[in-house]
Amino acid sequence: MTDLLDLAARPIVDPASIAAHALLPLVAGDAPVTRRDLNAAMTAAYGGSDADGHWTQRDSFEVLEHGLALHLASTAWSMTALADVARASALMERLPTQTVRSEEQIDLQQFSTPADIAGLAVLLAAIGPEDIVLEPSAGNGMLAAQLPPHAALQLNEIDPRRRARLADIFPAATITGHDGAALVSRHADLPQPSVIVMNPPFSRSIGRGVDDLAAVRHLQAALRRVRKGGRVVAIMPDWFAPSARMRKAFDTVLSGVTVRASLRLEHCYRKHGTDIAVRLYVIDKAPGDLPPATIQRASVAELVPAITIPERLALADPARAVPRAAMPGISMFGAARVTRSAPPRPVHAPARNDVAPVGYTPLDAPAPLGDQAGVYLPYRPSRIAFDAAGEHPTALVESVAMGSIPMPVPAYIPHLPERTVSERLLSASQLETVVYAGHAWTRMLPGTFRPDKQGVGLVLDPEAGRQYRQGFFLGDGTGAGKGRQVAACVLDHWLAGRRRHIWVSKNEPLLEDARRDWTALGGLSGDVQPLSNWKIDQPIAMAEGVLFVSYPTLRSARADSTRLQQILDWAGPDFDGVIAFDEAHEMGGVAGGEGALGKTEGSQQGICGVLLQNHLPLARVLYASATGASDVNNLAYAVRLGLWGPETSFADRTQFISQIRQGGIAAMELVARDLKALGLYIARALSFAGVEYDVLRHTLSPAQIEVYDQYCEGWAILCAARHKMAYREEAVMRRNAA
């Protein structure tokens, strides 16, 4: 391993690296390293103090860890004797306590491993001369620094600044910058590691935000990535144990492997500014006995005499990479060039097409799941077996989380033209939507309400209030045919005698798409008419039909006339047709909230969409959006799903939004799963199996780069002016308050 002289001889231009190398003699000595020493090194390297804004206290702790890792990497650690762990504990006692945290540190869970815990983890890994060692969340290199010099290192760190420090400390290592929970696929081209030492993020995940199971996801990925017979040494949160709350997750993650040691440390992170307890697991990738009893101590020094190092198992042969066959050149437009025009179709007189019930058999036991691929499962109607229905033209999938929840057994039977089913104009998955939407619309929400005179809420009124019909949410992705399903739901009730319906969509050009889907199922193009055919102050002269409304039109008003009131007058208070909100996320801003420029009020089209629902309590409301469960605000307009109010855990919409937002994406996933279990939500997506693609690159010209730079400079000027204006307004408010 490189010694101190070699490290000092490297050219250094980064101030942080200069400060870290300046701290090396102090860390390597015997005297305590004080805050004054740390501040002096930072001030000298950055040319100024933290008071002048040249660096922050959090930066100084990052530099301290960099210097400590440099020292550990240059020290002759044998890591075969417990005495080395004691040396690391003594070293930690000489360092200052970290007392400042940054938002970025909390967001990325950048809590580095103390040197003594890192030494213990490396000791328990029992690394041999032929091992390939991976650290999935390498941070500043505190764990990797104590690995034996013969180890072939694979280090992964998502933060680019910490990744640069790793390159400074471990020039021979393979260093990547991926999400540690995704290394099974991201590291597929690298040699498979035989040992993994890890200290994963405990409560945050990339793409999920707050995630209580983040550490579990990282551990699961590590166990899949390591070679059979290999070893994983993981520092895990204290709650990851075979307790009543975590027993299922614990058993699921550790199925098929052997826990060789289970340790618990109570006060081991004090030098890093926290007093949390952690657990240390030694896991070998081979089936084995039940986990051993947990050894618990207050500190690493007390734990060392009580442990023994489990012997390593024999490694299985590494998987051989299968050479990929050479692929012919693929062109995005090649298929279009060689496709021949279709021959003319013969025209026949229309066949008989009577309205008939859609036959299906309810399944008391859910249909079996297909084979999982990644995070997806092949989609199948879980509780319905149709008598005659075709598969979707393209295979559909759904997430594993959603696929594990079956729909309830339905009782509603839709009625459609018999050719719609016999000629397979709707697939089984699309017919399932018609069944469950109809099933949801047979129920009413608990309680009686009246629209609030102010705002967009509903007020409980046991005396003069009305019951509101339950709605349904269609969350299919692009290609699953949401428009065709909306048309089928409308057609089902059209044929039941309800001849007035409202179809709300993103913009006016989508009128032709709505007419296409409607006529494909047997309707007439003239049945679908846009609201823009009538002036805003005229009554709608259409006795029956599907009224097509765009969201911009819905919110428009002039003088004393509004499009919303025009629609309500046409529908009447007892309207019981379908209101289909296609692209329903266009109403996502109804609740307002914090935007990029501060607090925002509710959007007008979202407010008008909710008011339309509030004034037509018997309407059959259908929401259709591929991004329905991506953000809690995207459910604020869904007042017909029964997410808040009587017989729920939330008194009103405000309480629902605030509490679910605290839970992040994980809470939204639970909401979606619960809605599916109630038969109120369904979400499928197209499978990408067999998809081929080309990467098309566009290189910017110097002129384009210059234009982009000018836009950036202009934007910077605007932002600076905005901040200056906000500062002046705040100063005026303070002066007036004084």
Order of alpha helices (4+ residues) and beta strands (2+ residues): alpha-alpha-alpha-alpha-alpha-alpha-alpha-beta-beta-alpha-beta-alpha-beta-beta-beta-alpha-beta-alpha-beta-beta-beta-alpha-alpha-beta-beta-beta-beta-beta-alpha-beta-alpha-alpha-beta-beta-beta-alpha-beta-alpha-beta-beta-alpha-beta-beta-alpha-beta-beta-beta-alpha-beta-alpha-beta-beta-alpha
